[in-house]
Amino acid sequence: MKKLFITMFAVCLLSIGIYSQTTPPSAGSKDSLKIFYLGEIVVTGTVENATSPFQQDNISKSELESNHLLDASHALKFLPGLSLSSVGGRNESMVYVRGYDLRQVPVFIDGIPEYVPYDGYVDLARFTTFDLSEITVTKGFSSVLYGPNAMGGAINLVSRKPTAKYEYDLSSGIMNTGGYDYAINLGTNQGLYYLTGSASKLRQNSYPLSKSFAPTSTENGGERDNSYRNDTKYNLKAGYTPNATDEYSFTYINQQGEKGNPVYTGNNPNGTIRYWQWPDWDKFSEYFISQTLIGDKASNDNVLLKTRFFHDKFKNTLFAYDNASYNTQLKKSSFQSYYDDDTWGSVIEASSGMITDNHLTFATHWKEDIHREHNLGEPIRTVSDATISAGMEDAYHATSQLTFVGGLSYDFRKELEAQNYDSKSKTISDFQLDNTHALNAQLGGYFNLSEERQLSFSIARKTRFATMKDRYSYKLGTALPNPSLIPEQAINYDLAYQEILSTIGKYKVSVFYNDLNNVIQQVSNVQGNLSQMQNLGKAHYYGSELELDTRILSIVSAGGNYTFLKRENISNPGVKFLDTPEHKIVLYLNVFPISAMEVVASTEYNSARYSTSDGTYPAGPFAVFNLGASLNLFRMFKLDAGIQNLFDRNYSLTEGYPEPGRTFYLTLHFQN
């Protein structure tokens, strides 16, 4: 199989002299036309009366394809300030944003919250990228329009919108170790209305381990045991555009996933050996988004009204087995766990420029989360919360060069129901219910020193409510619930300078400092040997980012970014923060040897990171190299081929959970 992939890759490279009819892609040109701008929170495109006071990092559709980034987590790791992490014990793929995890940086699809109600996390590897137009990330100073819990920023996965009368995009790919993917995107835009639909599948039987991996008692090397994945997604969107400013859209998304959980293979004698599989990791979302301009289009007195109404269902099944055969469940540690969650919500937003030199926006958010869980043979218990948020934001253009952006929001959470199950008496009772609230405020300034240079600064006070798991989980009998947890809070400071270097490129330098208080941390031996989550934490996250993109020659572009991140546990310095490297470097090189071909080379370096809170078993430093090529065969065909982890490096994001070794892929695209 490996020889077959190497041969195919060589054929792709050797055939560059045969077809040379098209020009290399220009960054963002075609991608920007297919962006579903109605799904952006802070609009960066050319929408009537839109402003863009916030700086965002984004990944375009062409970048996703050329780098073979098939899921959201592996796409985000290339951005500055973001680091990929792996919750090895649950086989969940996540990212940290300047040290904040996904409970503090919520994930959205078209502005619709997607995080799991119970623990606030979401497995980003389940979100494939075949139907996306872009991914945007804001850090620290993020718009209050995202709603509650955006303590460290926000991640928004933006879907596609058709722009042509008829358009289609089909792709099919294969990987070694029995993996394959395919995707179909069809759409039409008839001016007055548009329709689009997509179907995709990403399946992998396992992933290969590096040849330098040393076999252990739980893993013999070769193909990683129990590392399969199977993700299917369907997406339907219908839109009505009666004029140039108004738009009404309904979307339905059906995600169905299943995955295995590779067993711990590390050196920690206290490392937990789990034989887990997820037969179901499913999400079903439907949402309506609208935009209506009230008033005269040519006047500043008009009001732009936006609405979002949504429902999201999450169904999750976890089976814990006795051994690596995955066929018996007789031990006390084995179980069958079922989640059945619903989220209902709405957002109403109104903005106007009726006040001279100001763009003022008001927004209200309502969200109700309902979590249901039980193990096989147990009764279903329910936990539900309602969260309301009201905020305002103003962009004040003090001069032609200086803009201030201020925001203020108030969040309120009401606990509606919290059922407690006693496994000994097999009875259900009610936890004490509690309500909590939080205030968020921020101010930023953007000074355009010239058309090429900009200086920005910001300070933001942000909060995060405790999750259901924080408040009510017994953690398999090792902890006590704490329903009275108050919100975490942070003050984020940011200073950035960016400059466009004529026609040869651009660079950006930023420094940040985040002061966290009331951090929710696990406190040991609260009652006997039982732990409890409490608001005792104080921490500082600080660092810097450097970005550089440049065009070296007409056919060569290069760039990269460097992130320095320091996380200090002020309350308990002996307890280490996990899963983030202190230094991360990403470099890339794009070469267009002929008009029909693009060669992409990239490398990523991560310094060591802690995997245990006492720091005794870290995941070591690593550097991974990737090489790929895209070839336009004919007018509508494109062939992508590449090798990831080119030098077959044996490395881990979490100690004891090795990442894939050398992997080959080959993908054929057909599009108009």
Secondary structure by P-SEA (a helix, b strand, c coil): caaaaaaaaaaaaaaccccccccccccccccccccccccccccccccccccccbbbbbccaaaaaaaccccccccccccccbbbbbccccccccccccccccccbbbbcccccccccccccccccccccccccbbbbbccccccccccccccccccbbbbbbcccbbbbbbbbccccccbbbbbbbbcccccbbbbbbcbbbbbccccccccccccccccccccccbbbbbbbbbbbbbbbccccbbbbbbbbbbbbbbbbbccccccccbbbbbcccccbbbbbbbccbbbbccccccccbbbbbbbbbbbbbbbbbbbbccccccccccccbbbbbbbbbbbcbbbbbbbcccccbbbbbbbbbbbbbbbbbcccbbbbbbbbbbbbbbbbbbbcccccbbbbbbbbbbbbbbcbbbbbcccccbbbbcbbbbbcccccbbbbbbcccccbbbbbbbbbbbcccccccccccccccbbbbccccbbbbbbbbbbbbbbcccccbbbbbbbbbbbcccbbbbccccccbbbbcccccbbbbbbbbbbbbbcccccccccbbbbbbbbccccccccccccccbbbbbbbbbcccccbbbbbbbbbbcbbbcccccccccccbbbbbbbbbbbccccbbbbbbccccccccccccccccccccccbbbbbbcc
